Amino acid sequence: MFLLLPFDSLIVNLLGISLTVLFTLLLVFIIVPAVFGVSFGIRKLYMKTLLKIFAWATLRMERGAKEKNHQLYKPYTNGIIAKDPTSLEEEIKEIRQSGSNKALDKTPEFELSDIFYFCRKGMETIMDDEVTKRFSAEELESWNLLSRTNYNFQYISLRLTILWGLGVLIRYCFLLPLRIALAFTGISLLVVGTTMVGYLPNGRFKEFLSKHVHLMCYRICVRALTAIITYHNRKNRPRNGGICVANHTSPIDVIILASDGYYAMVGQVHGGLMGVIQRAMVKACPHVWFERSEVKDRHLVAKRLTEHVQDKSKLPILIFPEGTCINNTSVMMFKKGSFEIGATVYPVAIKYDPQFGDAFWNSSKYGMVTYLLRMMTSWAIVCSVWYLPPMTREKDEDAVQFANRVKSAIARQGGLVDLLWDGGLKREKVKDTFKEEQQKLYSKMIVGNHEDRSRS
């Protein structure tokens, strides 16, 4: 028993030395650079190395699949089946003309072929629903050694299996503990730092400290995800008294943007850990938090937002007008509320690279804890952020038209599909108004043709 004491003491000493070295490396290479907003280029080197490994693994899988005569890729992924943008009237006219030589203005006000047209459109929509596919993860055509990214990949060779197993060990045994430690550090500093700053008297010094505390903590949290972010056109970054609107893929969108700018957040008051963070943050910065009952009151929300943006000394508000997360392929309908208050809008486009990890949060499938675990066990989070020129509402433009114009600009810049559908369809049925619009369009077309024939 006494002979084991020196050995036990040696293990304790080695463990203490290891922890000291790890903390020192963490402090020197991650936390301190995050505080000053600098980088040693380690993450970019890591990304380039991963790309080479992915390319080799994919080539090896393609070769192995060819040798065994296996189909490596699915014939159809959850991408978009491109369709020519044609109107209801044009499509029905084309069907009628293909069935006979009669022109549209000489046909009866109703034809049996119209029924077949609507049946075909309904089946096409079911087979290739452009709405629900936006709420499932993108499926990659190349393998990134994450088993959850493409379930069609099968066993090919022993070397690939060993490489995948080594990746699991690196992600779960090295990267995950490191990232959890960084996330805990960033959140703890955010709560403590903003609480302390909150006790200072209002003034420029408090604002200066608050800004740098927020930036420092968000940058540490970004490194907790091994996020590699490329910011474009920083001269267009949102300014005080404006509203920053961006497409929404993930809860980490907030961290991605807030690590490069200083924003006032808008959201619902939460309980638990999130509530503690919110109460600490609002002491140091004029964030706009709403109670659950207030969120449903559109007039109250608009009033609070208007009061904030009218004060040009206050921070720009960060808003995600889609109201839900979309899977990094599209931009869906923007809620018009933030476009009604007459403030300058600063559009921002965010596009993630799914090769290293899928950032999309499917909230109907994964809880927040599971989602964060998936993020922290991915290889990295790589994305590009584009700051677009500021936009203002024109005289002959209503809030909906303005929102659509901003949305289209974001979609074009981010290479995303511009959709008119409401993201609320993720959990709700199609509103009757959508159905009525199509019915009215068809009725107007038929009645219009009938009136034209009566006049002639």
GIGIGI-V935461 format. One record per backbone hydrogen bond with DSSP energy under -1.0 kcal/mol. NH is the residue of the N-H (numbers start at 1). CO is the residue of the C=O. E is the energy in kcal/mol with one decimal. If there is no record, write none. Layout:
BEGIN
nh=NH co=CO e=E
nh=NH co=CO e=E
END
This chain:
BEGIN
nh=8 co=4 e=-2.8
nh=9 co=5 e=-2.7
nh=10 co=6 e=-2.1
nh=11 co=7 e=-2.1
nh=12 co=8 e=-2.3
nh=13 co=9 e=-2.4
nh=14 co=10 e=-2.6
nh=15 co=11 e=-2.7
nh=16 co=12 e=-2.5
nh=17 co=13 e=-2.6
nh=18 co=14 e=-2.5
nh=19 co=15 e=-2.4
nh=20 co=16 e=-2.1
nh=21 co=17 e=-2.7
nh=22 co=18 e=-2.8
nh=23 co=19 e=-2.7
nh=24 co=20 e=-2.4
nh=25 co=21 e=-2.7
nh=26 co=22 e=-2.5
nh=27 co=23 e=-2.5
nh=28 co=24 e=-3.0
nh=29 co=25 e=-2.7
nh=30 co=26 e=-1.3
nh=31 co=26 e=-2.5
nh=32 co=27 e=-2.6
nh=34 co=30 e=-1.9
nh=35 co=31 e=-2.1
nh=36 co=32 e=-1.7
nh=38 co=33 e=-2.5
nh=45 co=41 e=-1.8
nh=46 co=42 e=-2.3
nh=47 co=43 e=-2.2
nh=48 co=44 e=-2.3
nh=49 co=45 e=-2.2
nh=50 co=46 e=-2.1
nh=51 co=47 e=-2.2
nh=52 co=48 e=-1.7
nh=53 co=49 e=-2.0
nh=54 co=50 e=-3.0
nh=55 co=51 e=-2.3
nh=56 co=52 e=-2.1
nh=57 co=53 e=-2.7
nh=58 co=54 e=-2.6
nh=59 co=55 e=-2.2
nh=60 co=56 e=-2.4
nh=61 co=57 e=-2.2
nh=62 co=58 e=-2.5
nh=63 co=59 e=-2.3
nh=64 co=60 e=-2.5
nh=65 co=61 e=-2.7
nh=66 co=62 e=-1.9
nh=67 co=63 e=-2.2
nh=68 co=64 e=-1.8
nh=70 co=65 e=-2.9
nh=86 co=84 e=-1.3
nh=91 co=87 e=-2.1
nh=92 co=88 e=-2.3
nh=93 co=89 e=-2.3
nh=94 co=90 e=-2.1
nh=95 co=91 e=-2.0
nh=96 co=92 e=-2.6
nh=97 co=93 e=-2.3
nh=98 co=94 e=-1.8
nh=99 co=95 e=-1.3
nh=100 co=96 e=-1.3
nh=106 co=103 e=-1.4
nh=107 co=104 e=-1.1
nh=114 co=111 e=-1.5
nh=115 co=112 e=-1.0
nh=116 co=112 e=-1.1
nh=117 co=113 e=-2.1
nh=118 co=114 e=-2.2
nh=119 co=115 e=-2.2
nh=120 co=116 e=-2.6
nh=121 co=117 e=-2.5
nh=122 co=118 e=-2.2
nh=123 co=119 e=-2.2
nh=124 co=120 e=-2.6
nh=125 co=121 e=-2.2
nh=126 co=122 e=-1.9
nh=127 co=123 e=-2.6
nh=128 co=124 e=-2.7
nh=133 co=129 e=-1.2
nh=134 co=131 e=-1.7
nh=135 co=132 e=-1.8
nh=140 co=149 e=-1.1
nh=149 co=146 e=-1.9
nh=153 co=150 e=-1.3
nh=161 co=157 e=-1.6
nh=162 co=158 e=-2.6
nh=163 co=159 e=-2.4
nh=164 co=160 e=-2.6
nh=165 co=161 e=-2.5
nh=166 co=162 e=-2.5
nh=167 co=163 e=-2.0
nh=168 co=164 e=-2.0
nh=169 co=165 e=-2.0
nh=170 co=166 e=-2.3
nh=171 co=167 e=-2.6
nh=172 co=168 e=-2.6
nh=173 co=169 e=-2.4
nh=174 co=170 e=-1.1
nh=175 co=170 e=-2.9
nh=176 co=171 e=-1.7
nh=178 co=174 e=-1.6
nh=179 co=175 e=-2.9
nh=180 co=176 e=-2.6
nh=181 co=177 e=-2.2
nh=182 co=178 e=-2.0
nh=183 co=179 e=-2.8
nh=184 co=180 e=-2.6
nh=185 co=181 e=-2.1
nh=186 co=182 e=-2.9
nh=187 co=183 e=-2.6
nh=188 co=184 e=-2.3
nh=189 co=185 e=-2.5
nh=190 co=186 e=-1.9
nh=191 co=187 e=-2.4
nh=192 co=188 e=-2.6
nh=193 co=189 e=-3.0
nh=194 co=190 e=-2.2
nh=195 co=191 e=-1.6
nh=196 co=192 e=-2.3
nh=197 co=193 e=-2.5
nh=198 co=194 e=-1.9
nh=199 co=196 e=-1.0
nh=200 co=197 e=-1.6
nh=207 co=203 e=-2.1
nh=208 co=204 e=-2.6
nh=209 co=205 e=-2.5
nh=210 co=206 e=-2.9
nh=211 co=207 e=-2.3
nh=212 co=208 e=-1.9
nh=213 co=209 e=-2.5
nh=214 co=210 e=-2.4
nh=215 co=211 e=-2.5
nh=216 co=212 e=-2.4
nh=217 co=213 e=-2.3
nh=218 co=214 e=-2.5
nh=219 co=215 e=-2.2
nh=220 co=216 e=-1.7
nh=221 co=217 e=-2.1
nh=222 co=218 e=-2.1
nh=223 co=219 e=-1.7
nh=224 co=220 e=-1.2
nh=225 co=222 e=-1.1
nh=226 co=223 e=-1.1
nh=227 co=222 e=-2.2
nh=228 co=381 e=-2.7
nh=230 co=383 e=-2.0
nh=232 co=385 e=-2.9
nh=236 co=233 e=-2.2
nh=237 co=234 e=-1.7
nh=241 co=314 e=-1.5
nh=242 co=239 e=-1.3
nh=243 co=344 e=-2.4
nh=244 co=317 e=-3.7
nh=245 co=346 e=-1.5
nh=246 co=319 e=-1.4
nh=253 co=250 e=-1.8
nh=254 co=251 e=-1.2
nh=256 co=252 e=-2.6
nh=257 co=253 e=-2.2
nh=258 co=254 e=-2.9
nh=259 co=255 e=-1.4
nh=260 co=257 e=-1.6
nh=264 co=316 e=-2.6
nh=267 co=288 e=-1.9
nh=269 co=290 e=-3.3
nh=275 co=271 e=-1.3
nh=276 co=272 e=-1.8
nh=277 co=273 e=-2.2
nh=278 co=274 e=-2.5
nh=279 co=275 e=-2.5
nh=280 co=276 e=-1.8
nh=281 co=277 e=-2.6
nh=282 co=278 e=-2.3
nh=284 co=281 e=-1.0
nh=285 co=281 e=-1.6
nh=287 co=285 e=-2.5
nh=288 co=265 e=-3.2
nh=290 co=267 e=-2.6
nh=295 co=291 e=-1.6
nh=297 co=294 e=-1.4
nh=298 co=296 e=-1.1
nh=301 co=297 e=-2.3
nh=302 co=298 e=-2.7
nh=303 co=299 e=-2.2
nh=304 co=300 e=-2.4
nh=305 co=301 e=-2.4
nh=306 co=302 e=-2.5
nh=307 co=303 e=-2.4
nh=308 co=304 e=-1.6
nh=309 co=305 e=-2.4
nh=310 co=306 e=-1.8
nh=312 co=310 e=-1.0
nh=314 co=311 e=-2.1
nh=317 co=242 e=-2.0
nh=318 co=264 e=-2.2
nh=319 co=244 e=-3.0
nh=323 co=320 e=-1.6
nh=326 co=248 e=-2.9
nh=327 co=134 e=-2.3
nh=328 co=326 e=-1.4
nh=331 co=417 e=-2.9
nh=333 co=421 e=-3.1
nh=335 co=321 e=-2.2
nh=339 co=336 e=-1.6
nh=340 co=337 e=-1.3
nh=345 co=391 e=-2.9
nh=346 co=243 e=-3.4
nh=348 co=245 e=-2.1
nh=349 co=386 e=-2.1
nh=351 co=384 e=-2.3
nh=353 co=382 e=-3.4
nh=356 co=353 e=-1.1
nh=361 co=249 e=-1.6
nh=363 co=361 e=-1.4
nh=365 co=362 e=-1.9
nh=366 co=362 e=-2.7
nh=371 co=367 e=-2.5
nh=372 co=368 e=-2.6
nh=373 co=369 e=-2.2
nh=374 co=370 e=-2.1
nh=375 co=371 e=-2.2
nh=376 co=372 e=-2.6
nh=378 co=375 e=-1.2
nh=379 co=356 e=-1.4
nh=380 co=356 e=-1.2
nh=381 co=226 e=-1.1
nh=383 co=228 e=-2.0
nh=384 co=351 e=-2.6
nh=385 co=230 e=-3.0
nh=386 co=349 e=-2.6
nh=387 co=232 e=-1.9
nh=388 co=347 e=-2.3
nh=391 co=345 e=-3.1
nh=397 co=394 e=-1.4
nh=402 co=398 e=-2.3
nh=403 co=399 e=-2.5
nh=404 co=400 e=-2.3
nh=405 co=401 e=-2.1
nh=406 co=402 e=-2.3
nh=407 co=403 e=-2.5
nh=408 co=404 e=-2.4
nh=409 co=405 e=-1.7
nh=410 co=406 e=-2.1
nh=411 co=407 e=-2.6
nh=412 co=408 e=-2.4
nh=413 co=409 e=-2.0
nh=414 co=410 e=-2.4
nh=416 co=411 e=-2.5
nh=417 co=329 e=-2.3
nh=419 co=331 e=-2.7
nh=425 co=422 e=-2.0
nh=426 co=423 e=-1.8
nh=427 co=424 e=-1.6
nh=428 co=424 e=-1.6
nh=435 co=431 e=-1.1
nh=436 co=432 e=-2.7
nh=437 co=433 e=-1.9
nh=438 co=434 e=-1.3
nh=439 co=435 e=-2.1
nh=440 co=436 e=-2.9
nh=441 co=437 e=-2.0
nh=442 co=438 e=-2.2
nh=443 co=439 e=-2.6
nh=444 co=440 e=-2.8
nh=445 co=441 e=-1.8
nh=446 co=442 e=-2.2
nh=447 co=443 e=-3.1
nh=448 co=444 e=-2.3
nh=449 co=445 e=-1.8
nh=450 co=446 e=-2.2
nh=451 co=447 e=-2.5
nh=452 co=448 e=-2.1
nh=453 co=449 e=-2.0
nh=454 co=450 e=-1.9
nh=455 co=451 e=-2.1
nh=456 co=452 e=-1.6
END
